[in-house]
Amino acid sequence: MADQRHQALHRCGCVLCRRSNDLEVQQEHEAINRVLVTLDERGRRLLAGLLALQHGRGGIQRLSEITGLSRMTIRRGQREIERADTLGGTRLRRPGGGRRRLEKKAPAW
């Protein structure tokens, strides 16, 4: 399986990064995106959800602009953090997903 950790770094699209010359804010947003690139999908959800919770009102929208993640993904991360019992486990996705095996799809002749 190909390693999917070689993703392009998302360029922040927030108003602060586009209009101001505040280097500290730009570096903070770049650092967030550098960390997100190294995580798997669950880790990205949890980190974005945590940062949005820390920001408070408007945090989901702000993190969506900074990271490029959808608002639903960030909200899902917040729900997973609020329900601490789901933080354990080894699976990233629920069982049964993904593409069907070729043998099941087209039986051998």
Secondary structure, 3 states (H helix, E strand, C coil): CCCCCCCCCCCCCCHHHHHCCCHHHHHHHHHHHHHHHHCCHHHHHHHHHHHHHHHCCCHHHHHHHHHCCCHHHHHHHHHHHHCHHHHCCCCCCCCCCCCCCHHHHCCCC
